[in-house]
Amino acid sequence: MDSRCTATTKDGAPCGAQAWQEALCRWHHPALAAERATWRSKGGAGRSTANRAHKRLPKSLGDVQGTLLRALAAVEAGELEPARANAMGALARAIVTVTEYATLEERIAALEAATAGANGGRAS
């Protein structure tokens, strides 16, 4: 027999979740307040526009190259408009540029960290 949470929701309706401990569900039990804050934070971050966009980005520049080669073949076969392929090329150039800058930024940060470590944390 499933027991239901005895707490109420924000709008005053009875909570319909299954009770976890002491007749309260995981969303209403006070012992899990800090953990719930972490859940909310992770949930919000997972739904962010930046996170969703990052998931859709190609995993490597090889993926970008493969997409462009398929687009080239599709243009040649008359299956893709040249203007759309041109837009894909422009976006690919932007991806390569951003990737190059990100790589340089990481390398500079690593060099700065190594220099600071070699100097005992003193500025050079």
VMD Tcl script that builds the backbone (N, CA, C; Angstrom):
set m [mol new atoms 372]
animate dup $m
set s [atomselect $m all]
$s set {name element resname resid chain x y z} {
  {N N MET 1 A 0.833 -1.169 0.000}
  {CA C MET 1 A 0.000 0.000 0.000}
  {C C MET 1 A 0.886 1.243 0.000}
  {N N ASP 2 A 0.706 2.098 -1.007}
  {CA C ASP 2 A 1.485 3.327 -1.110}
  {C C ASP 2 A 0.884 4.396 -0.223}
  {N N SER 3 A 1.718 4.985 0.605}
  {CA C SER 3 A 1.231 6.118 1.390}
  {C C SER 3 A 1.650 7.385 0.667}
  {N N ARG 4 A 0.836 8.382 0.742}
  {CA C ARG 4 A 1.078 9.654 0.070}
  {C C ARG 4 A 1.618 10.675 1.049}
  {N N CYS 5 A 2.361 11.635 0.515}
  {CA C CYS 5 A 2.930 12.719 1.301}
  {C C CYS 5 A 1.795 13.521 1.944}
  {N N THR 6 A 2.005 13.915 3.180}
  {CA C THR 6 A 0.980 14.673 3.902}
  {C C THR 6 A 1.148 16.186 3.747}
  {N N ALA 7 A 2.174 16.631 3.057}
  {CA C ALA 7 A 2.407 18.068 2.873}
  {C C ALA 7 A 1.495 18.610 1.775}
  {N N THR 8 A 1.509 19.916 1.640}
  {CA C THR 8 A 0.721 20.556 0.581}
  {C C THR 8 A 1.666 21.259 -0.382}
  {N N THR 9 A 1.209 21.452 -1.595}
  {CA C THR 9 A 2.002 22.139 -2.605}
  {C C THR 9 A 1.912 23.650 -2.383}
  {N N LYS 10 A 2.637 24.422 -3.188}
  {CA C LYS 10 A 2.647 25.884 -3.053}
  {C C LYS 10 A 1.256 26.485 -3.222}
  {N N ASP 11 A 0.443 25.844 -4.043}
  {CA C ASP 11 A -0.906 26.385 -4.258}
  {C C ASP 11 A -1.924 25.857 -3.241}
  {N N GLY 12 A -1.458 25.092 -2.250}
  {CA C GLY 12 A -2.335 24.617 -1.181}
  {C C GLY 12 A -2.971 23.257 -1.432}
  {N N ALA 13 A -2.722 22.677 -2.588}
  {CA C ALA 13 A -3.279 21.357 -2.911}
  {C C ALA 13 A -2.472 20.276 -2.195}
  {N N PRO 14 A -3.078 19.137 -1.905}
  {CA C PRO 14 A -2.322 18.047 -1.277}
  {C C PRO 14 A -1.243 17.526 -2.225}
  {N N CYS 15 A -0.080 17.229 -1.680}
  {CA C CYS 15 A 1.007 16.662 -2.481}
  {C C CYS 15 A 0.613 15.234 -2.858}
  {N N GLY 16 A 0.818 14.877 -4.094}
  {CA C GLY 16 A 0.432 13.542 -4.546}
  {C C GLY 16 A 1.585 12.563 -4.604}
  {N N ALA 17 A 2.775 12.983 -4.185}
  {CA C ALA 17 A 3.946 12.113 -4.271}
  {C C ALA 17 A 3.917 11.027 -3.202}
  {N N GLN 18 A 4.645 9.973 -3.478}
  {CA C GLN 18 A 4.742 8.873 -2.524}
  {C C GLN 18 A 5.569 9.321 -1.316}
  {N N ALA 19 A 5.118 8.978 -0.137}
  {CA C ALA 19 A 5.832 9.347 1.085}
  {C C ALA 19 A 7.168 8.624 1.131}
  {N N TRP 20 A 8.168 9.311 1.642}
  {CA C TRP 20 A 9.509 8.743 1.727}
  {C C TRP 20 A 9.827 8.382 3.180}
  {N N GLN 21 A 9.825 9.373 4.047}
  {CA C GLN 21 A 10.050 9.164 5.475}
  {C C GLN 21 A 9.138 10.110 6.248}
  {N N GLU 22 A 8.667 9.630 7.378}
  {CA C GLU 22 A 7.840 10.445 8.272}
  {C C GLU 22 A 6.652 11.068 7.544}
  {N N ALA 23 A 6.060 10.325 6.648}
  {CA C ALA 23 A 4.874 10.717 5.881}
  {C C ALA 23 A 5.117 11.908 4.955}
  {N N LEU 24 A 6.389 12.164 4.625}
  {CA C LEU 24 A 6.730 13.248 3.699}
  {C C LEU 24 A 7.530 12.686 2.522}
  {N N CYS 25 A 7.336 13.296 1.365}
  {CA C CYS 25 A 8.087 12.878 0.179}
  {C C CYS 25 A 9.472 13.539 0.185}
  {N N ARG 26 A 10.297 13.184 -0.768}
  {CA C ARG 26 A 11.645 13.745 -0.850}
  {C C ARG 26 A 11.624 15.246 -1.118}
  {N N TRP 27 A 10.563 15.754 -1.714}
  {CA C TRP 27 A 10.477 17.187 -2.024}
  {C C TRP 27 A 10.017 18.009 -0.830}
  {N N HIS 28 A 9.453 17.366 0.151}
  {CA C HIS 28 A 8.960 18.107 1.322}
  {C C HIS 28 A 9.704 17.779 2.614}
  {N N HIS 29 A 10.495 16.720 2.638}
  {CA C HIS 29 A 11.182 16.332 3.876}
  {C C HIS 29 A 12.282 17.349 4.193}
  {N N PRO 30 A 12.302 17.894 5.415}
  {CA C PRO 30 A 13.286 18.934 5.767}
  {C C PRO 30 A 14.732 18.440 5.746}
  {N N ALA 31 A 14.956 17.151 5.936}
  {CA C ALA 31 A 16.320 16.632 5.954}
  {C C ALA 31 A 16.986 16.724 4.581}
  {N N LEU 32 A 16.191 16.884 3.537}
  {CA C LEU 32 A 16.748 16.930 2.185}
  {C C LEU 32 A 16.768 18.342 1.594}
  {N N ALA 33 A 16.609 19.358 2.416}
  {CA C ALA 33 A 16.531 20.739 1.921}
  {C C ALA 33 A 17.780 21.126 1.123}
  {N N ALA 34 A 18.968 20.842 1.644}
  {CA C ALA 34 A 20.202 21.202 0.942}
  {C C ALA 34 A 20.338 20.402 -0.355}
  {N N GLU 35 A 19.978 19.149 -0.290}
  {CA C GLU 35 A 20.058 18.306 -1.484}
  {C C GLU 35 A 19.078 18.791 -2.563}
  {N N ARG 36 A 17.899 19.224 -2.151}
  {CA C ARG 36 A 16.917 19.746 -3.105}
  {C C ARG 36 A 17.436 21.006 -3.790}
  {N N ALA 37 A 18.156 21.844 -3.052}
  {CA C ALA 37 A 18.732 23.049 -3.650}
  {C C ALA 37 A 19.729 22.661 -4.742}
  {N N THR 38 A 20.506 21.622 -4.496}
  {CA C THR 38 A 21.442 21.123 -5.503}
  {C C THR 38 A 20.690 20.589 -6.708}
  {N N TRP 39 A 19.609 19.842 -6.469}
  {CA C TRP 39 A 18.798 19.300 -7.567}
  {C C TRP 39 A 18.253 20.444 -8.425}
  {N N ARG 40 A 17.734 21.480 -7.769}
  {CA C ARG 40 A 17.176 22.605 -8.514}
  {C C ARG 40 A 18.245 23.303 -9.344}
  {N N SER 41 A 19.423 23.470 -8.758}
  {CA C SER 41 A 20.517 24.121 -9.458}
  {C C SER 41 A 20.917 23.324 -10.692}
  {N N LYS 42 A 21.072 22.028 -10.533}
  {CA C LYS 42 A 21.445 21.172 -11.665}
  {C C LYS 42 A 20.345 21.154 -12.717}
  {N N GLY 43 A 19.121 21.125 -12.267}
  {CA C GLY 43 A 18.008 21.112 -13.209}
  {C C GLY 43 A 17.946 22.389 -14.016}
  {N N GLY 44 A 18.141 23.507 -13.359}
  {CA C GLY 44 A 18.123 24.790 -14.057}
  {C C GLY 44 A 19.282 24.921 -15.026}
  {N N ALA 45 A 20.448 24.454 -14.608}
  {CA C ALA 45 A 21.617 24.523 -15.486}
  {C C ALA 45 A 21.427 23.627 -16.700}
  {N N GLY 46 A 20.804 22.487 -16.502}
  {CA C GLY 46 A 20.582 21.561 -17.606}
  {C C GLY 46 A 19.612 22.090 -18.637}
  {N N ARG 47 A 18.736 22.991 -18.226}
  {CA C ARG 47 A 17.747 23.542 -19.145}
  {C C ARG 47 A 18.180 24.877 -19.747}
  {N N SER 48 A 19.368 25.357 -19.383}
  {CA C SER 48 A 19.795 26.660 -19.883}
  {C C SER 48 A 19.994 26.617 -21.396}
  {N N THR 49 A 19.806 27.743 -22.026}
  {CA C THR 49 A 19.975 27.840 -23.472}
  {C C THR 49 A 21.406 27.491 -23.861}
  {N N ALA 50 A 22.371 27.964 -23.087}
  {CA C ALA 50 A 23.773 27.680 -23.400}
  {C C ALA 50 A 24.053 26.187 -23.333}
  {N N ASN 51 A 23.508 25.517 -22.334}
  {CA C ASN 51 A 23.737 24.078 -22.195}
  {C C ASN 51 A 23.096 23.314 -23.343}
  {N N ARG 52 A 21.883 23.696 -23.700}
  {CA C ARG 52 A 21.214 23.012 -24.817}
  {C C ARG 52 A 21.984 23.231 -26.112}
  {N N ALA 53 A 22.480 24.441 -26.327}
  {CA C ALA 53 A 23.243 24.730 -27.540}
  {C C ALA 53 A 24.536 23.935 -27.557}
  {N N HIS 54 A 25.198 23.843 -26.401}
  {CA C HIS 54 A 26.451 23.095 -26.311}
  {C C HIS 54 A 26.244 21.625 -26.683}
  {N N LYS 55 A 25.126 21.044 -26.271}
  {CA C LYS 55 A 24.838 19.647 -26.594}
  {C C LYS 55 A 24.664 19.434 -28.089}
  {N N ARG 56 A 24.221 20.470 -28.793}
  {CA C ARG 56 A 23.974 20.340 -30.230}
  {C C ARG 56 A 25.210 20.636 -31.069}
  {N N LEU 57 A 26.246 21.206 -30.449}
  {CA C LEU 57 A 27.454 21.523 -31.196}
  {C C LEU 57 A 28.181 20.245 -31.606}
  {N N PRO 58 A 28.918 20.310 -32.716}
  {CA C PRO 58 A 29.712 19.145 -33.102}
  {C C PRO 58 A 30.751 18.855 -32.028}
  {N N LYS 59 A 31.058 17.574 -31.837}
  {CA C LYS 59 A 32.003 17.183 -30.787}
  {C C LYS 59 A 33.444 17.494 -31.171}
  {N N SER 60 A 33.723 17.568 -32.478}
  {CA C SER 60 A 35.083 17.855 -32.916}
  {C C SER 60 A 35.031 18.585 -34.251}
  {N N LEU 61 A 36.156 19.132 -34.644}
  {CA C LEU 61 A 36.216 19.796 -35.941}
  {C C LEU 61 A 36.077 18.771 -37.065}
  {N N GLY 62 A 36.411 17.516 -36.786}
  {CA C GLY 62 A 36.190 16.451 -37.766}
  {C C GLY 62 A 34.712 16.290 -38.092}
  {N N ASP 63 A 33.862 16.480 -37.085}
  {CA C ASP 63 A 32.414 16.420 -37.309}
  {C C ASP 63 A 31.971 17.557 -38.228}
  {N N VAL 64 A 32.554 18.739 -38.021}
  {CA C VAL 64 A 32.234 19.892 -38.862}
  {C C VAL 64 A 32.659 19.597 -40.296}
  {N N GLN 65 A 33.850 19.057 -40.444}
  {CA C GLN 65 A 34.351 18.731 -41.768}
  {C C GLN 65 A 33.449 17.704 -42.458}
  {N N GLY 66 A 33.027 16.687 -41.731}
  {CA C GLY 66 A 32.139 15.679 -42.300}
  {C C GLY 66 A 30.823 16.280 -42.761}
  {N N THR 67 A 30.276 17.188 -41.950}
  {CA C THR 67 A 29.022 17.849 -42.319}
  {C C THR 67 A 29.193 18.680 -43.578}
  {N N LEU 68 A 30.307 19.406 -43.663}
  {CA C LEU 68 A 30.552 20.231 -44.849}
  {C C LEU 68 A 30.764 19.378 -46.095}
  {N N LEU 69 A 31.425 18.244 -45.954}
  {CA C LEU 69 A 31.615 17.363 -47.105}
  {C C LEU 69 A 30.282 16.790 -47.586}
  {N N ARG 70 A 29.415 16.463 -46.647}
  {CA C ARG 70 A 28.075 15.980 -47.031}
  {C C ARG 70 A 27.278 17.095 -47.706}
  {N N ALA 71 A 27.431 18.320 -47.203}
  {CA C ALA 71 A 26.738 19.453 -47.812}
  {C C ALA 71 A 27.258 19.698 -49.229}
  {N N LEU 72 A 28.556 19.590 -49.423}
  {CA C LEU 72 A 29.135 19.765 -50.752}
  {C C LEU 72 A 28.553 18.743 -51.732}
  {N N ALA 73 A 28.486 17.503 -51.297}
  {CA C ALA 73 A 27.914 16.457 -52.151}
  {C C ALA 73 A 26.445 16.738 -52.442}
  {N N ALA 74 A 25.718 17.244 -51.453}
  {CA C ALA 74 A 24.296 17.541 -51.641}
  {C C ALA 74 A 24.091 18.709 -52.597}
  {N N VAL 75 A 24.974 19.718 -52.532}
  {CA C VAL 75 A 24.886 20.842 -53.473}
  {C C VAL 75 A 25.156 20.321 -54.880}
  {N N GLU 76 A 26.181 19.517 -55.006}
  {CA C GLU 76 A 26.543 18.963 -56.312}
  {C C GLU 76 A 25.411 18.117 -56.900}
  {N N ALA 77 A 24.690 17.407 -56.025}
  {CA C ALA 77 A 23.585 16.564 -56.483}
  {C C ALA 77 A 22.292 17.350 -56.663}
  {N N GLY 78 A 22.300 18.632 -56.318}
  {CA C GLY 78 A 21.103 19.453 -56.450}
  {C C GLY 78 A 20.104 19.254 -55.318}
  {N N GLU 79 A 20.538 18.657 -54.213}
  {CA C GLU 79 A 19.657 18.387 -53.068}
  {C C GLU 79 A 19.705 19.491 -52.014}
  {N N LEU 80 A 20.671 20.391 -52.123}
  {CA C LEU 80 A 20.844 21.467 -51.141}
  {C C LEU 80 A 21.113 22.762 -51.904}
  {N N GLU 81 A 20.435 23.831 -51.498}
  {CA C GLU 81 A 20.631 25.121 -52.153}
  {C C GLU 81 A 22.027 25.645 -51.829}
  {N N PRO 82 A 22.722 26.208 -52.825}
  {CA C PRO 82 A 24.057 26.755 -52.573}
  {C C PRO 82 A 24.068 27.825 -51.474}
  {N N ALA 83 A 23.006 28.620 -51.373}
  {CA C ALA 83 A 22.975 29.662 -50.336}
  {C C ALA 83 A 23.002 29.044 -48.934}
  {N N ARG 84 A 22.300 27.943 -48.770}
  {CA C ARG 84 A 22.291 27.276 -47.467}
  {C C ARG 84 A 23.665 26.676 -47.158}
  {N N ALA 85 A 24.285 26.085 -48.172}
  {CA C ALA 85 A 25.634 25.540 -47.989}
  {C C ALA 85 A 26.617 26.660 -47.668}
  {N N ASN 86 A 26.444 27.817 -48.299}
  {CA C ASN 86 A 27.295 28.974 -48.027}
  {C C ASN 86 A 27.145 29.406 -46.572}
  {N N ALA 87 A 25.920 29.426 -46.081}
  {CA C ALA 87 A 25.686 29.776 -44.672}
  {C C ALA 87 A 26.350 28.749 -43.752}
  {N N MET 88 A 26.271 27.478 -44.125}
  {CA C MET 88 A 26.927 26.431 -43.325}
  {C C MET 88 A 28.433 26.663 -43.282}
  {N N GLY 89 A 29.015 27.053 -44.430}
  {CA C GLY 89 A 30.448 27.329 -44.482}
  {C C GLY 89 A 30.831 28.489 -43.585}
  {N N ALA 90 A 30.011 29.540 -43.596}
  {CA C ALA 90 A 30.288 30.699 -42.742}
  {C C ALA 90 A 30.227 30.319 -41.269}
  {N N LEU 91 A 29.235 29.518 -40.906}
  {CA C LEU 91 A 29.132 29.068 -39.517}
  {C C LEU 91 A 30.310 28.167 -39.143}
  {N N ALA 92 A 30.722 27.324 -40.065}
  {CA C ALA 92 A 31.870 26.451 -39.794}
  {C C ALA 92 A 33.129 27.276 -39.558}
  {N N ARG 93 A 33.314 28.341 -40.362}
  {CA C ARG 93 A 34.468 29.225 -40.142}
  {C C ARG 93 A 34.414 29.850 -38.753}
  {N N ALA 94 A 33.227 30.253 -38.331}
  {CA C ALA 94 A 33.074 30.840 -36.994}
  {C C ALA 94 A 33.398 29.812 -35.918}
  {N N ILE 95 A 32.954 28.576 -36.102}
  {CA C ILE 95 A 33.239 27.519 -35.125}
  {C C ILE 95 A 34.743 27.289 -35.017}
  {N N VAL 96 A 35.417 27.238 -36.168}
  {CA C VAL 96 A 36.869 27.034 -36.158}
  {C C VAL 96 A 37.566 28.193 -35.451}
  {N N THR 97 A 37.148 29.418 -35.720}
  {CA C THR 97 A 37.755 30.586 -35.086}
  {C C THR 97 A 37.569 30.557 -33.575}
  {N N VAL 98 A 36.357 30.270 -33.130}
  {CA C VAL 98 A 36.082 30.210 -31.691}
  {C C VAL 98 A 36.890 29.082 -31.050}
  {N N THR 99 A 36.973 27.945 -31.728}
  {CA C THR 99 A 37.746 26.816 -31.199}
  {C C THR 99 A 39.221 27.188 -31.068}
  {N N GLU 100 A 39.758 27.871 -32.083}
  {CA C GLU 100 A 41.162 28.292 -32.020}
  {C C GLU 100 A 41.407 29.236 -30.849}
  {N N TYR 101 A 40.513 30.217 -30.675}
  {CA C TYR 101 A 40.667 31.166 -29.565}
  {C C TYR 101 A 40.538 30.469 -28.212}
  {N N ALA 102 A 39.601 29.535 -28.108}
  {CA C ALA 102 A 39.430 28.804 -26.844}
  {C C ALA 102 A 40.684 27.995 -26.531}
  {N N THR 103 A 41.261 27.373 -27.547}
  {CA C THR 103 A 42.484 26.588 -27.358}
  {C C THR 103 A 43.627 27.490 -26.911}
  {N N LEU 104 A 43.758 28.639 -27.559}
  {CA C LEU 104 A 44.809 29.584 -27.166}
  {C C LEU 104 A 44.610 30.076 -25.739}
  {N N GLU 105 A 43.363 30.358 -25.383}
  {CA C GLU 105 A 43.060 30.818 -24.037}
  {C C GLU 105 A 43.457 29.764 -23.000}
  {N N GLU 106 A 43.151 28.508 -23.281}
  {CA C GLU 106 A 43.516 27.427 -22.364}
  {C C GLU 106 A 45.029 27.290 -22.252}
  {N N ARG 107 A 45.725 27.391 -23.381}
  {CA C ARG 107 A 47.185 27.267 -23.370}
  {C C ARG 107 A 47.830 28.412 -22.600}
  {N N ILE 108 A 47.319 29.631 -22.785}
  {CA C ILE 108 A 47.863 30.783 -22.061}
  {C C ILE 108 A 47.635 30.624 -20.565}
  {N N ALA 109 A 46.453 30.175 -20.176}
  {CA C ALA 109 A 46.160 29.962 -18.753}
  {C C ALA 109 A 47.092 28.912 -18.166}
  {N N ALA 110 A 47.353 27.842 -18.920}
  {CA C ALA 110 A 48.261 26.793 -18.438}
  {C C ALA 110 A 49.676 27.325 -18.296}
  {N N LEU 111 A 50.118 28.121 -19.254}
  {CA C LEU 111 A 51.457 28.711 -19.171}
  {C C LEU 111 A 51.565 29.675 -17.994}
  {N N GLU 112 A 50.524 30.474 -17.781}
  {CA C GLU 112 A 50.535 31.398 -16.645}
  {C C GLU 112 A 50.572 30.640 -15.327}
  {N N ALA 113 A 49.815 29.558 -15.247}
  {CA C ALA 113 A 49.806 28.749 -14.023}
  {C C ALA 113 A 51.179 28.107 -13.810}
  {N N ALA 114 A 51.790 27.617 -14.890}
  {CA C ALA 114 A 53.112 27.004 -14.766}
  {C C ALA 114 A 54.168 28.042 -14.380}
  {N N THR 115 A 54.071 29.231 -14.933}
  {CA C THR 115 A 55.011 30.304 -14.595}
  {C C THR 115 A 54.853 30.724 -13.148}
  {N N ALA 116 A 53.610 30.833 -12.699}
  {CA C ALA 116 A 53.362 31.208 -11.295}
  {C C ALA 116 A 53.898 30.127 -10.363}
  {N N GLY 117 A 53.752 28.858 -10.749}
  {CA C GLY 117 A 54.255 27.762 -9.927}
  {C C GLY 117 A 55.769 27.749 -9.883}
  {N N ALA 118 A 56.415 28.047 -11.020}
  {CA C ALA 118 A 57.874 28.069 -11.084}
  {C C ALA 118 A 58.454 29.229 -10.274}
  {N N ASN 119 A 57.692 30.306 -10.165}
  {CA C ASN 119 A 58.145 31.482 -9.411}
  {C C ASN 119 A 57.716 31.418 -7.953}
  {N N GLY 120 A 57.179 30.319 -7.540}
  {CA C GLY 120 A 56.734 30.206 -6.155}
  {C C GLY 120 A 55.508 31.040 -5.879}
  {N N GLY 121 A 54.692 31.282 -6.918}
  {CA C GLY 121 A 53.461 32.048 -6.733}
  {C C GLY 121 A 53.664 33.551 -6.857}
  {N N ARG 122 A 54.943 33.991 -7.073}
  {CA C ARG 122 A 55.218 35.428 -7.228}
  {C C ARG 122 A 54.966 35.845 -8.658}
  {N N ALA 123 A 54.566 37.076 -8.846}
  {CA C ALA 123 A 54.392 37.615 -10.202}
  {C C ALA 123 A 55.758 37.789 -10.831}
  {N N SER 124 A 55.869 37.559 -12.123}
  {CA C SER 124 A 57.171 37.697 -12.767}
  {C C SER 124 A 57.384 39.085 -13.314}
}
mol reanalyze $m
mol bondsrecalc $m
mol representation Tube
mol addrep $m
